[in-house]
Structure formats: C-alpha cells, structure tokens
Amino acid sequence: MRKIRKVQCSGCGKFFVGDSIFDRHRTGEFGVDRRCFTTEEMIEKGFGSEACFVGIALEGTKSYQEKTVWFLIDNRESLLASLG
C-alpha cells in the first residue's frame, strides 16, 4: 500500500487525493442544493478508487489507516508516479 496525504469530505466521509478532486465530487449551488455525488455518480463521471494508507492523527500521534481513496481515472498514472 502507498501512503498519501488525505483530503476528507466532512459531508460524505470519502477521502480524495487532493483539493481539486475533492471539489469535483460536489454539485449544486452553495447554500441552495449543494451536495456530494453518490458513489454511482462518481463512477459515471470518471472517478475511481483504490485502497491506500492515509495519515490519521490520534491524540497527537500520527498513524496510518487503510482507507478507500478517490481520484479521477484520467489522472491515475500521474497519481501513482507522484506516490512513488
């Protein structure tokens, strides 16, 4: 498993590989009908997911937990290269 920096949505709880991917999983107008895409909608829009270890701070101590992390399939190769 690779280690990544997490970006977690407080609405749906999903983890993402970066802010831009996180932003793309939201739809609707702020303050009106803003919501997260469903898993099915994310897959339809070209998102994929993979199990990775993400950094979690527990009582001031950093540890890693395995989580499903979402990314855009078109960006998968550059994601994997950046993770080493």
PDB file with SEQRES, HELIX, SHEET and CRYST1 records, atoms N, CA, C and O in Angstrom:
SEQRES   1 A   84  MET ARG LYS ILE ARG LYS VAL GLN CYS SER GLY CYS GLY          
SEQRES   2 A   84  LYS PHE PHE VAL GLY ASP SER ILE PHE ASP ARG HIS ARG          
SEQRES   3 A   84  THR GLY GLU PHE GLY VAL ASP ARG ARG CYS PHE THR THR          
SEQRES   4 A   84  GLU GLU MET ILE GLU LYS GLY PHE GLY SER GLU ALA CYS          
SEQRES   5 A   84  PHE VAL GLY ILE ALA LEU GLU GLY THR LYS SER TYR GLN          
SEQRES   6 A   84  GLU LYS THR VAL TRP PHE LEU ILE ASP ASN ARG GLU SER          
SEQRES   7 A   84  LEU LEU ALA SER LEU GLY                                      
HELIX    1 AA1 ASP A   19  ARG A   24  1                                   6    
HELIX    2 AA2 THR A   39  GLU A   44  1                                   6    
HELIX    3 AA3 ILE A   73  ASN A   75  5                                   3    
HELIX    4 AA4 ARG A   76  LEU A   83  1                                   8    
SHEET    1 AA1 5 LYS A   3  ILE A   4  0                                        
SHEET    2 AA1 5 PHE A  47  LEU A  58  1                                        
SHEET    3 AA1 5 THR A  61  LEU A  72 -1                                        
SHEET    4 AA1 5 PHE A  15  PHE A  16  1                                        
SHEET    5 AA1 5 VAL A   7  GLN A   8 -1                                        
CRYST1    1.000    1.000    1.000  90.00  90.00  90.00 P 1           1          
ATOM      1  N   MET A   1       0.823  -1.184   0.000  1.00  0.00           N  
ATOM      2  CA  MET A   1       0.000   0.000   0.000  1.00  0.00           C  
ATOM      3  C   MET A   1       0.872   1.253   0.000  1.00  0.00           C  
ATOM      4  O   MET A   1       1.924   1.287   0.637  1.00  0.00           O  
ATOM      5  N   ARG A   2       0.426   2.280  -0.718  1.00  0.00           N  
ATOM      6  CA  ARG A   2       1.121   3.558  -0.736  1.00  0.00           C  
ATOM      7  C   ARG A   2       0.567   4.465   0.356  1.00  0.00           C  
ATOM      8  O   ARG A   2      -0.580   4.312   0.775  1.00  0.00           O  
ATOM      9  N   LYS A   3       1.381   5.404   0.811  1.00  0.00           N  
ATOM     10  CA  LYS A   3       0.939   6.400   1.782  1.00  0.00           C  
ATOM     11  C   LYS A   3       0.646   7.695   1.044  1.00  0.00           C  
ATOM     12  O   LYS A   3       1.432   8.114   0.194  1.00  0.00           O  
ATOM     13  N   ILE A   4      -0.476   8.335   1.358  1.00  0.00           N  
ATOM     14  CA  ILE A   4      -0.832   9.598   0.717  1.00  0.00           C  
ATOM     15  C   ILE A   4      -1.289  10.614   1.763  1.00  0.00           C  
ATOM     16  O   ILE A   4      -1.608  10.262   2.898  1.00  0.00           O  
ATOM     17  N   ARG A   5      -1.311  11.878   1.352  1.00  0.00           N  
ATOM     18  CA  ARG A   5      -1.906  12.926   2.179  1.00  0.00           C  
ATOM     19  C   ARG A   5      -3.403  12.876   1.934  1.00  0.00           C  
ATOM     20  O   ARG A   5      -3.843  12.809   0.787  1.00  0.00           O  
ATOM     21  N   LYS A   6      -4.175  12.907   2.985  1.00  0.00           N  
ATOM     22  CA  LYS A   6      -5.624  12.779   2.840  1.00  0.00           C  
ATOM     23  C   LYS A   6      -6.312  14.129   2.687  1.00  0.00           C  
ATOM     24  O   LYS A   6      -5.854  15.143   3.214  1.00  0.00           O  
ATOM     25  N   VAL A   7      -7.408  14.119   1.961  1.00  0.00           N  
ATOM     26  CA  VAL A   7      -8.374  15.198   1.931  1.00  0.00           C  
ATOM     27  C   VAL A   7      -9.701  14.495   2.145  1.00  0.00           C  
ATOM     28  O   VAL A   7     -10.139  13.723   1.292  1.00  0.00           O  
ATOM     29  N   GLN A   8     -10.348  14.755   3.279  1.00  0.00           N  
ATOM     30  CA  GLN A   8     -11.584  14.053   3.602  1.00  0.00           C  
ATOM     31  C   GLN A   8     -12.760  15.014   3.568  1.00  0.00           C  
ATOM     32  O   GLN A   8     -12.666  16.140   4.058  1.00  0.00           O  
ATOM     33  N   CYS A   9     -13.864  14.569   2.990  1.00  0.00           N  
ATOM     34  CA  CYS A   9     -15.085  15.349   2.937  1.00  0.00           C  
ATOM     35  C   CYS A   9     -15.855  15.183   4.243  1.00  0.00           C  
ATOM     36  O   CYS A   9     -16.115  14.060   4.674  1.00  0.00           O  
ATOM     37  N   SER A  10     -16.216  16.290   4.869  1.00  0.00           N  
ATOM     38  CA  SER A  10     -16.987  16.207   6.107  1.00  0.00           C  
ATOM     39  C   SER A  10     -18.446  15.847   5.835  1.00  0.00           C  
ATOM     40  O   SER A  10     -19.169  15.454   6.750  1.00  0.00           O  
ATOM     41  N   GLY A  11     -18.882  15.981   4.579  1.00  0.00           N  
ATOM     42  CA  GLY A  11     -20.261  15.641   4.231  1.00  0.00           C  
ATOM     43  C   GLY A  11     -20.492  14.157   4.040  1.00  0.00           C  
ATOM     44  O   GLY A  11     -21.392  13.577   4.648  1.00  0.00           O  
ATOM     45  N   CYS A  12     -19.670  13.534   3.186  1.00  0.00           N  
ATOM     46  CA  CYS A  12     -19.876  12.113   2.864  1.00  0.00           C  
ATOM     47  C   CYS A  12     -18.834  11.198   3.506  1.00  0.00           C  
ATOM     48  O   CYS A  12     -19.020   9.982   3.547  1.00  0.00           O  
ATOM     49  N   GLY A  13     -17.730  11.779   4.011  1.00  0.00           N  
ATOM     50  CA  GLY A  13     -16.703  10.979   4.671  1.00  0.00           C  
ATOM     51  C   GLY A  13     -15.680  10.350   3.742  1.00  0.00           C  
ATOM     52  O   GLY A  13     -14.746   9.700   4.212  1.00  0.00           O  
ATOM     53  N   LYS A  14     -15.836  10.529   2.414  1.00  0.00           N  
ATOM     54  CA  LYS A  14     -14.880   9.941   1.477  1.00  0.00           C  
ATOM     55  C   LYS A  14     -13.549  10.685   1.514  1.00  0.00           C  
ATOM     56  O   LYS A  14     -13.499  11.869   1.849  1.00  0.00           O  
ATOM     57  N   PHE A  15     -12.456   9.971   1.162  1.00  0.00           N  
ATOM     58  CA  PHE A  15     -11.117  10.536   1.074  1.00  0.00           C  
ATOM     59  C   PHE A  15     -10.776  10.773  -0.391  1.00  0.00           C  
ATOM     60  O   PHE A  15     -11.205  10.025  -1.269  1.00  0.00           O  
ATOM     61  N   PHE A  16      -9.993  11.833  -0.648  1.00  0.00           N  
ATOM     62  CA  PHE A  16      -9.604  12.202  -2.010  1.00  0.00           C  
ATOM     63  C   PHE A  16      -8.112  12.488  -2.057  1.00  0.00           C  
ATOM     64  O   PHE A  16      -7.494  12.774  -1.031  1.00  0.00           O  
ATOM     65  N   VAL A  17      -7.530  12.410  -3.265  1.00  0.00           N  
ATOM     66  CA  VAL A  17      -6.092  12.603  -3.423  1.00  0.00           C  
ATOM     67  C   VAL A  17      -5.682  14.065  -3.461  1.00  0.00           C  
ATOM     68  O   VAL A  17      -4.486  14.356  -3.479  1.00  0.00           O  
ATOM     69  N   GLY A  18      -6.609  14.980  -3.475  1.00  0.00           N  
ATOM     70  CA  GLY A  18      -6.264  16.404  -3.470  1.00  0.00           C  
ATOM     71  C   GLY A  18      -7.506  17.267  -3.474  1.00  0.00           C  
ATOM     72  O   GLY A  18      -8.625  16.790  -3.656  1.00  0.00           O  
ATOM     73  N   ASP A  19      -7.274  18.563  -3.267  1.00  0.00           N  
ATOM     74  CA  ASP A  19      -8.385  19.507  -3.185  1.00  0.00           C  
ATOM     75  C   ASP A  19      -9.198  19.593  -4.470  1.00  0.00           C  
ATOM     76  O   ASP A  19     -10.424  19.679  -4.413  1.00  0.00           O  
ATOM     77  N   SER A  20      -8.542  19.570  -5.625  1.00  0.00           N  
ATOM     78  CA  SER A  20      -9.290  19.712  -6.878  1.00  0.00           C  
ATOM     79  C   SER A  20     -10.200  18.510  -7.111  1.00  0.00           C  
ATOM     80  O   SER A  20     -11.316  18.672  -7.603  1.00  0.00           O  
ATOM     81  N   ILE A  21      -9.745  17.319  -6.770  1.00  0.00           N  
ATOM     82  CA  ILE A  21     -10.585  16.122  -6.915  1.00  0.00           C  
ATOM     83  C   ILE A  21     -11.740  16.201  -5.918  1.00  0.00           C  
ATOM     84  O   ILE A  21     -12.881  15.883  -6.251  1.00  0.00           O  
ATOM     85  N   PHE A  22     -11.431  16.625  -4.698  1.00  0.00           N  
ATOM     86  CA  PHE A  22     -12.478  16.821  -3.692  1.00  0.00           C  
ATOM     87  C   PHE A  22     -13.543  17.783  -4.203  1.00  0.00           C  
ATOM     88  O   PHE A  22     -14.736  17.492  -4.115  1.00  0.00           O  
ATOM     89  N   ASP A  23     -13.118  18.934  -4.740  1.00  0.00           N  
ATOM     90  CA  ASP A  23     -14.063  19.934  -5.237  1.00  0.00           C  
ATOM     91  C   ASP A  23     -14.949  19.376  -6.344  1.00  0.00           C  
ATOM     92  O   ASP A  23     -16.122  19.736  -6.441  1.00  0.00           O  
ATOM     93  N   ARG A  24     -14.402  18.507  -7.168  1.00  0.00           N  
ATOM     94  CA  ARG A  24     -15.159  17.975  -8.306  1.00  0.00           C  
ATOM     95  C   ARG A  24     -16.221  16.960  -7.898  1.00  0.00           C  
ATOM     96  O   ARG A  24     -17.078  16.619  -8.713  1.00  0.00           O  
ATOM     97  N   HIS A  25     -16.189  16.468  -6.660  1.00  0.00           N  
ATOM     98  CA  HIS A  25     -17.202  15.487  -6.249  1.00  0.00           C  
ATOM     99  C   HIS A  25     -18.437  16.158  -5.641  1.00  0.00           C  
ATOM    100  O   HIS A  25     -19.337  15.479  -5.146  1.00  0.00           O  
ATOM    101  N   ARG A  26     -18.475  17.487  -5.680  1.00  0.00           N  
ATOM    102  CA  ARG A  26     -19.621  18.245  -5.162  1.00  0.00           C  
ATOM    103  C   ARG A  26     -20.402  18.830  -6.330  1.00  0.00           C  
ATOM    104  O   ARG A  26     -19.834  19.129  -7.380  1.00  0.00           O  
ATOM    105  N   THR A  27     -21.698  18.989  -6.142  1.00  0.00           N  
ATOM    106  CA  THR A  27     -22.554  19.554  -7.175  1.00  0.00           C  
ATOM    107  C   THR A  27     -23.606  20.442  -6.528  1.00  0.00           C  
ATOM    108  O   THR A  27     -23.882  20.322  -5.334  1.00  0.00           O  
ATOM    109  N   GLY A  28     -24.186  21.323  -7.312  1.00  0.00           N  
ATOM    110  CA  GLY A  28     -25.227  22.209  -6.816  1.00  0.00           C  
ATOM    111  C   GLY A  28     -24.675  23.562  -6.400  1.00  0.00           C  
ATOM    112  O   GLY A  28     -23.467  23.797  -6.403  1.00  0.00           O  
ATOM    113  N   GLU A  29     -25.588  24.431  -6.045  1.00  0.00           N  
ATOM    114  CA  GLU A  29     -25.245  25.804  -5.675  1.00  0.00           C  
ATOM    115  C   GLU A  29     -25.054  25.927  -4.165  1.00  0.00           C  
ATOM    116  O   GLU A  29     -25.839  25.389  -3.384  1.00  0.00           O  
ATOM    117  N   PHE A  30     -23.997  26.647  -3.763  1.00  0.00           N  
ATOM    118  CA  PHE A  30     -23.732  26.865  -2.339  1.00  0.00           C  
ATOM    119  C   PHE A  30     -24.958  27.479  -1.666  1.00  0.00           C  
ATOM    120  O   PHE A  30     -25.554  28.421  -2.188  1.00  0.00           O  
ATOM    121  N   GLY A  31     -25.326  26.947  -0.520  1.00  0.00           N  
ATOM    122  CA  GLY A  31     -26.439  27.474   0.254  1.00  0.00           C  
ATOM    123  C   GLY A  31     -27.815  27.150  -0.289  1.00  0.00           C  
ATOM    124  O   GLY A  31     -28.823  27.531   0.305  1.00  0.00           O  
ATOM    125  N   VAL A  32     -27.868  26.443  -1.422  1.00  0.00           N  
ATOM    126  CA  VAL A  32     -29.165  26.121  -2.022  1.00  0.00           C  
ATOM    127  C   VAL A  32     -29.370  24.607  -2.057  1.00  0.00           C  
ATOM    128  O   VAL A  32     -30.203  24.062  -1.332  1.00  0.00           O  
ATOM    129  N   ASP A  33     -28.592  23.937  -2.917  1.00  0.00           N  
ATOM    130  CA  ASP A  33     -28.773  22.491  -3.079  1.00  0.00           C  
ATOM    131  C   ASP A  33     -27.432  21.757  -3.207  1.00  0.00           C  
ATOM    132  O   ASP A  33     -27.341  20.729  -3.878  1.00  0.00           O  
ATOM    133  N   ARG A  34     -26.393  22.297  -2.557  1.00  0.00           N  
ATOM    134  CA  ARG A  34     -25.047  21.718  -2.632  1.00  0.00           C  
ATOM    135  C   ARG A  34     -25.044  20.349  -1.978  1.00  0.00           C  
ATOM    136  O   ARG A  34     -25.588  20.178  -0.887  1.00  0.00           O  
ATOM    137  N   ARG A  35     -24.424  19.357  -2.648  1.00  0.00           N  
ATOM    138  CA  ARG A  35     -24.343  18.002  -2.116  1.00  0.00           C  
ATOM    139  C   ARG A  35     -23.173  17.264  -2.735  1.00  0.00           C  
ATOM    140  O   ARG A  35     -22.587  17.716  -3.719  1.00  0.00           O  
ATOM    141  N   CYS A  36     -22.841  16.131  -2.155  1.00  0.00           N  
ATOM    142  CA  CYS A  36     -21.809  15.239  -2.695  1.00  0.00           C  
ATOM    143  C   CYS A  36     -22.439  14.335  -3.742  1.00  0.00           C  
ATOM    144  O   CYS A  36     -23.611  13.972  -3.642  1.00  0.00           O  
ATOM    145  N   PHE A  37     -21.638  13.971  -4.760  1.00  0.00           N  
ATOM    146  CA  PHE A  37     -22.101  12.951  -5.694  1.00  0.00           C  
ATOM    147  C   PHE A  37     -22.229  11.626  -4.953  1.00  0.00           C  
ATOM    148  O   PHE A  37     -21.487  11.358  -4.007  1.00  0.00           O  
ATOM    149  N   THR A  38     -23.171  10.806  -5.388  1.00  0.00           N  
ATOM    150  CA  THR A  38     -23.249   9.435  -4.874  1.00  0.00           C  
ATOM    151  C   THR A  38     -22.083   8.650  -5.457  1.00  0.00           C  
ATOM    152  O   THR A  38     -21.444   9.105  -6.405  1.00  0.00           O  
ATOM    153  N   THR A  39     -21.802   7.490  -4.908  1.00  0.00           N  
ATOM    154  CA  THR A  39     -20.743   6.630  -5.446  1.00  0.00           C  
ATOM    155  C   THR A  39     -21.010   6.317  -6.913  1.00  0.00           C  
ATOM    156  O   THR A  39     -20.092   6.338  -7.732  1.00  0.00           O  
ATOM    157  N   GLU A  40     -22.258   6.028  -7.242  1.00  0.00           N  
ATOM    158  CA  GLU A  40     -22.618   5.713  -8.628  1.00  0.00           C  
ATOM    159  C   GLU A  40     -22.365   6.907  -9.550  1.00  0.00           C  
ATOM    160  O   GLU A  40     -21.861   6.731 -10.659  1.00  0.00           O  
ATOM    161  N   GLU A  41     -22.708   8.115  -9.106  1.00  0.00           N  
ATOM    162  CA  GLU A  41     -22.470   9.315  -9.908  1.00  0.00           C  
ATOM    163  C   GLU A  41     -20.975   9.547 -10.096  1.00  0.00           C  
ATOM    164  O   GLU A  41     -20.540   9.949 -11.175  1.00  0.00           O  
ATOM    165  N   MET A  42     -20.189   9.296  -9.055  1.00  0.00           N  
ATOM    166  CA  MET A  42     -18.740   9.484  -9.165  1.00  0.00           C  
ATOM    167  C   MET A  42     -18.154   8.540 -10.212  1.00  0.00           C  
ATOM    168  O   MET A  42     -17.327   8.953 -11.024  1.00  0.00           O  
ATOM    169  N   ILE A  43     -18.571   7.297 -10.196  1.00  0.00           N  
ATOM    170  CA  ILE A  43     -18.069   6.323 -11.174  1.00  0.00           C  
ATOM    171  C   ILE A  43     -18.473   6.746 -12.582  1.00  0.00           C  
ATOM    172  O   ILE A  43     -17.656   6.679 -13.501  1.00  0.00           O  
ATOM    173  N   GLU A  44     -19.724   7.181 -12.769  1.00  0.00           N  
ATOM    174  CA  GLU A  44     -20.197   7.662 -14.081  1.00  0.00           C  
ATOM    175  C   GLU A  44     -19.376   8.839 -14.589  1.00  0.00           C  
ATOM    176  O   GLU A  44     -19.190   8.984 -15.797  1.00  0.00           O  
ATOM    177  N   LYS A  45     -18.880   9.682 -13.687  1.00  0.00           N  
ATOM    178  CA  LYS A  45     -18.139  10.889 -14.057  1.00  0.00           C  
ATOM    179  C   LYS A  45     -16.633  10.659 -14.167  1.00  0.00           C  
ATOM    180  O   LYS A  45     -15.871  11.612 -14.334  1.00  0.00           O  
ATOM    181  N   GLY A  46     -16.198   9.393 -14.075  1.00  0.00           N  
ATOM    182  CA  GLY A  46     -14.793   9.080 -14.315  1.00  0.00           C  
ATOM    183  C   GLY A  46     -13.923   8.987 -13.076  1.00  0.00           C  
ATOM    184  O   GLY A  46     -12.697   8.971 -13.185  1.00  0.00           O  
ATOM    185  N   PHE A  47     -14.533   8.926 -11.898  1.00  0.00           N  
ATOM    186  CA  PHE A  47     -13.761   8.724 -10.677  1.00  0.00           C  
ATOM    187  C   PHE A  47     -13.486   7.233 -10.496  1.00  0.00           C  
ATOM    188  O   PHE A  47     -14.273   6.389 -10.924  1.00  0.00           O  
ATOM    189  N   GLY A  48     -12.384   6.929  -9.869  1.00  0.00           N  
ATOM    190  CA  GLY A  48     -12.050   5.572  -9.469  1.00  0.00           C  
ATOM    191  C   GLY A  48     -11.592   5.611  -8.025  1.00  0.00           C  
ATOM    192  O   GLY A  48     -11.394   6.684  -7.455  1.00  0.00           O  
ATOM    193  N   SER A  49     -11.425   4.449  -7.443  1.00  0.00           N  
ATOM    194  CA  SER A  49     -10.973   4.403  -6.053  1.00  0.00           C  
ATOM    195  C   SER A  49      -9.967   3.276  -5.876  1.00  0.00           C  
ATOM    196  O   SER A  49      -9.932   2.314  -6.644  1.00  0.00           O  
ATOM    197  N   GLU A  50      -9.153   3.426  -4.845  1.00  0.00           N  
ATOM    198  CA  GLU A  50      -8.109   2.450  -4.545  1.00  0.00           C  
ATOM    199  C   GLU A  50      -7.846   2.476  -3.040  1.00  0.00           C  
ATOM    200  O   GLU A  50      -7.934   3.529  -2.410  1.00  0.00           O  
ATOM    201  N   ALA A  51      -7.526   1.328  -2.473  1.00  0.00           N  
ATOM    202  CA  ALA A  51      -7.180   1.271  -1.052  1.00  0.00           C  
ATOM    203  C   ALA A  51      -5.764   1.806  -0.859  1.00  0.00           C  
ATOM    204  O   ALA A  51      -4.832   1.374  -1.538  1.00  0.00           O  
ATOM    205  N   CYS A  52      -5.608   2.747   0.069  1.00  0.00           N  
ATOM    206  CA  CYS A  52      -4.313   3.347   0.384  1.00  0.00           C  
ATOM    207  C   CYS A  52      -4.234   3.573   1.885  1.00  0.00           C  
ATOM    208  O   CYS A  52      -5.256   3.588   2.573  1.00  0.00           O  
ATOM    209  N   PHE A  53      -3.026   3.748   2.389  1.00  0.00           N  
ATOM    210  CA  PHE A  53      -2.856   4.165   3.773  1.00  0.00           C  
ATOM    211  C   PHE A  53      -2.880   5.682   3.824  1.00  0.00           C  
ATOM    212  O   PHE A  53      -2.162   6.347   3.078  1.00  0.00           O  
ATOM    213  N   VAL A  54      -3.705   6.225   4.704  1.00  0.00           N  
ATOM    214  CA  VAL A  54      -3.768   7.678   4.875  1.00  0.00           C  
ATOM    215  C   VAL A  54      -3.361   8.047   6.288  1.00  0.00           C  
ATOM    216  O   VAL A  54      -3.624   7.308   7.236  1.00  0.00           O  
ATOM    217  N   GLY A  55      -2.712   9.204   6.420  1.00  0.00           N  
ATOM    218  CA  GLY A  55      -2.256   9.673   7.724  1.00  0.00           C  
ATOM    219  C   GLY A  55      -3.426  10.123   8.580  1.00  0.00           C  
ATOM    220  O   GLY A  55      -4.261  10.915   8.143  1.00  0.00           O  
ATOM    221  N   ILE A  56      -3.478   9.615   9.794  1.00  0.00           N  
ATOM    222  CA  ILE A  56      -4.520   9.958  10.759  1.00  0.00           C  
ATOM    223  C   ILE A  56      -3.820  10.396  12.040  1.00  0.00           C  
ATOM    224  O   ILE A  56      -2.925   9.703  12.523  1.00  0.00           O  
ATOM    225  N   ALA A  57      -4.216  11.536  12.593  1.00  0.00           N  
ATOM    226  CA  ALA A  57      -3.646  11.988  13.869  1.00  0.00           C  
ATOM    227  C   ALA A  57      -4.563  11.526  15.000  1.00  0.00           C  
ATOM    228  O   ALA A  57      -5.725  11.928  15.069  1.00  0.00           O  
ATOM    229  N   LEU A  58      -4.040  10.691  15.872  1.00  0.00           N  
ATOM    230  CA  LEU A  58      -4.794  10.196  17.024  1.00  0.00           C  
ATOM    231  C   LEU A  58      -4.097  10.646  18.288  1.00  0.00           C  
ATOM    232  O   LEU A  58      -2.983  10.212  18.582  1.00  0.00           O  
ATOM    233  N   GLU A  59      -4.756  11.520  19.041  1.00  0.00           N  
ATOM    234  CA  GLU A  59      -4.202  12.039  20.288  1.00  0.00           C  
ATOM    235  C   GLU A  59      -2.775  12.550  20.109  1.00  0.00           C  
ATOM    236  O   GLU A  59      -1.894  12.272  20.923  1.00  0.00           O  
ATOM    237  N   GLY A  60      -2.564  13.303  19.028  1.00  0.00           N  
ATOM    238  CA  GLY A  60      -1.261  13.910  18.770  1.00  0.00           C  
ATOM    239  C   GLY A  60      -0.227  12.989  18.156  1.00  0.00           C  
ATOM    240  O   GLY A  60       0.877  13.434  17.843  1.00  0.00           O  
ATOM    241  N   THR A  61      -0.549  11.719  17.974  1.00  0.00           N  
ATOM    242  CA  THR A  61       0.374  10.758  17.366  1.00  0.00           C  
ATOM    243  C   THR A  61      -0.124  10.401  15.974  1.00  0.00           C  
ATOM    244  O   THR A  61      -1.282  10.023  15.797  1.00  0.00           O  
ATOM    245  N   LYS A  62       0.759  10.523  14.987  1.00  0.00           N  
ATOM    246  CA  LYS A  62       0.381  10.215  13.616  1.00  0.00           C  
ATOM    247  C   LYS A  62       0.483   8.717  13.375  1.00  0.00           C  
ATOM    248  O   LYS A  62       1.483   8.083  13.713  1.00  0.00           O  
ATOM    249  N   SER A  63      -0.559   8.169  12.790  1.00  0.00           N  
ATOM    250  CA  SER A  63      -0.544   6.772  12.383  1.00  0.00           C  
ATOM    251  C   SER A  63      -1.179   6.690  11.004  1.00  0.00           C  
ATOM    252  O   SER A  63      -1.673   7.693  10.491  1.00  0.00           O  
ATOM    253  N   TYR A  64      -1.172   5.533  10.411  1.00  0.00           N  
ATOM    254  CA  TYR A  64      -1.758   5.339   9.090  1.00  0.00           C  
ATOM    255  C   TYR A  64      -2.833   4.273   9.159  1.00  0.00           C  
ATOM    256  O   TYR A  64      -2.665   3.234   9.798  1.00  0.00           O  
ATOM    257  N   GLN A  65      -3.952   4.553   8.483  1.00  0.00           N  
ATOM    258  CA  GLN A  65      -5.046   3.598   8.406  1.00  0.00           C  
ATOM    259  C   GLN A  65      -5.394   3.374   6.946  1.00  0.00           C  
ATOM    260  O   GLN A  65      -5.292   4.291   6.131  1.00  0.00           O  
ATOM    261  N   GLU A  66      -5.803   2.159   6.613  1.00  0.00           N  
ATOM    262  CA  GLU A  66      -6.192   1.863   5.242  1.00  0.00           C  
ATOM    263  C   GLU A  66      -7.581   2.437   4.980  1.00  0.00           C  
ATOM    264  O   GLU A  66      -8.524   2.165   5.723  1.00  0.00           O  
ATOM    265  N   LYS A  67      -7.700   3.233   3.918  1.00  0.00           N  
ATOM    266  CA  LYS A  67      -8.963   3.860   3.528  1.00  0.00           C  
ATOM    267  C   LYS A  67      -9.114   3.758   2.019  1.00  0.00           C  
ATOM    268  O   LYS A  67      -8.124   3.622   1.299  1.00  0.00           O  
ATOM    269  N   THR A  68     -10.325   3.820   1.548  1.00  0.00           N  
ATOM    270  CA  THR A  68     -10.578   3.916   0.117  1.00  0.00           C  
ATOM    271  C   THR A  68     -10.415   5.376  -0.281  1.00  0.00           C  
ATOM    272  O   THR A  68     -11.039   6.261   0.305  1.00  0.00           O  
ATOM    273  N   VAL A  69      -9.577   5.623  -1.275  1.00  0.00           N  
ATOM    274  CA  VAL A  69      -9.273   6.986  -1.720  1.00  0.00           C  
ATOM    275  C   VAL A  69      -9.733   7.139  -3.166  1.00  0.00           C  
ATOM    276  O   VAL A  69      -9.476   6.280  -4.009  1.00  0.00           O  
ATOM    277  N   TRP A  70     -10.414   8.244  -3.435  1.00  0.00           N  
ATOM    278  CA  TRP A  70     -10.968   8.516  -4.756  1.00  0.00           C  
ATOM    279  C   TRP A  70     -10.055   9.431  -5.566  1.00  0.00           C  
ATOM    280  O   TRP A  70      -9.370  10.290  -5.011  1.00  0.00           O  
ATOM    281  N   PHE A  71     -10.053   9.238  -6.883  1.00  0.00           N  
ATOM    282  CA  PHE A  71      -9.244  10.017  -7.821  1.00  0.00           C  
ATOM    283  C   PHE A  71      -9.943   9.992  -9.165  1.00  0.00           C  
ATOM    284  O   PHE A  71     -10.873   9.209  -9.358  1.00  0.00           O  
ATOM    285  N   LEU A  72      -9.517  10.833 -10.100  1.00  0.00           N  
ATOM    286  CA  LEU A  72     -10.026  10.763 -11.467  1.00  0.00           C  
ATOM    287  C   LEU A  72      -9.219   9.732 -12.233  1.00  0.00           C  
ATOM    288  O   LEU A  72      -7.988   9.758 -12.206  1.00  0.00           O  
ATOM    289  N   ILE A  73      -9.896   8.833 -12.909  1.00  0.00           N  
ATOM    290  CA  ILE A  73      -9.215   7.748 -13.617  1.00  0.00           C  
ATOM    291  C   ILE A  73      -8.205   8.295 -14.619  1.00  0.00           C  
ATOM    292  O   ILE A  73      -7.134   7.712 -14.790  1.00  0.00           O  
ATOM    293  N   ASP A  74      -8.524   9.409 -15.289  1.00  0.00           N  
ATOM    294  CA  ASP A  74      -7.593  10.015 -16.254  1.00  0.00           C  
ATOM    295  C   ASP A  74      -6.281  10.417 -15.592  1.00  0.00           C  
ATOM    296  O   ASP A  74      -5.251  10.488 -16.261  1.00  0.00           O  
ATOM    297  N   ASN A  75      -6.304  10.681 -14.284  1.00  0.00           N  
ATOM    298  CA  ASN A  75      -5.118  11.133 -13.553  1.00  0.00           C  
ATOM    299  C   ASN A  75      -4.406   9.995 -12.821  1.00  0.00           C  
ATOM    300  O   ASN A  75      -3.445  10.249 -12.095  1.00  0.00           O  
ATOM    301  N   ARG A  76      -4.849   8.760 -12.991  1.00  0.00           N  
ATOM    302  CA  ARG A  76      -4.327   7.638 -12.205  1.00  0.00           C  
ATOM    303  C   ARG A  76      -2.821   7.447 -12.371  1.00  0.00           C  
ATOM    304  O   ARG A  76      -2.113   7.266 -11.381  1.00  0.00           O  
ATOM    305  N   GLU A  77      -2.329   7.484 -13.589  1.00  0.00           N  
ATOM    306  CA  GLU A  77      -0.897   7.245 -13.811  1.00  0.00           C  
ATOM    307  C   GLU A  77      -0.041   8.313 -13.155  1.00  0.00           C  
ATOM    308  O   GLU A  77       0.977   7.997 -12.537  1.00  0.00           O  
ATOM    309  N   SER A  78      -0.442   9.586 -13.281  1.00  0.00           N  
ATOM    310  CA  SER A  78       0.351  10.640 -12.630  1.00  0.00           C  
ATOM    311  C   SER A  78       0.234  10.547 -11.121  1.00  0.00           C  
ATOM    312  O   SER A  78       1.187  10.867 -10.411  1.00  0.00           O  
ATOM    313  N   LEU A  79      -0.916  10.115 -10.614  1.00  0.00           N  
ATOM    314  CA  LEU A  79      -1.088   9.909  -9.172  1.00  0.00           C  
ATOM    315  C   LEU A  79      -0.125   8.848  -8.679  1.00  0.00           C  
ATOM    316  O   LEU A  79       0.587   9.061  -7.698  1.00  0.00           O  
ATOM    317  N   LEU A  80      -0.096   7.712  -9.348  1.00  0.00           N  
ATOM    318  CA  LEU A  80       0.778   6.620  -8.918  1.00  0.00           C  
ATOM    319  C   LEU A  80       2.247   7.027  -8.995  1.00  0.00           C  
ATOM    320  O   LEU A  80       3.037   6.668  -8.122  1.00  0.00           O  
ATOM    321  N   ALA A  81       2.612   7.767 -10.024  1.00  0.00           N  
ATOM    322  CA  ALA A  81       4.005   8.227 -10.144  1.00  0.00           C  
ATOM    323  C   ALA A  81       4.375   9.181  -9.009  1.00  0.00           C  
ATOM    324  O   ALA A  81       5.489   9.134  -8.488  1.00  0.00           O  
ATOM    325  N   SER A  82       3.422  10.055  -8.627  1.00  0.00           N  
ATOM    326  CA  SER A  82       3.724  11.015  -7.561  1.00  0.00           C  
ATOM    327  C   SER A  82       3.823  10.332  -6.191  1.00  0.00           C  
ATOM    328  O   SER A  82       4.484  10.848  -5.289  1.00  0.00           O  
ATOM    329  N   LEU A  83       3.178   9.188  -6.034  1.00  0.00           N  
ATOM    330  CA  LEU A  83       3.228   8.469  -4.767  1.00  0.00           C  
ATOM    331  C   LEU A  83       4.479   7.617  -4.635  1.00  0.00           C  
ATOM    332  O   LEU A  83       4.781   7.117  -3.552  1.00  0.00           O  
ATOM    333  N   GLY A  84       5.200   7.453  -5.720  1.00  0.00           N  
ATOM    334  CA  GLY A  84       6.442   6.690  -5.668  1.00  0.00           C  
ATOM    335  C   GLY A  84       6.202   5.258  -5.816  1.00  0.00           C  
ATOM    336  O   GLY A  84       7.146   4.468  -5.795  1.00  0.00           O  
TER     337      GLY A  84                                                      
END                                                                             
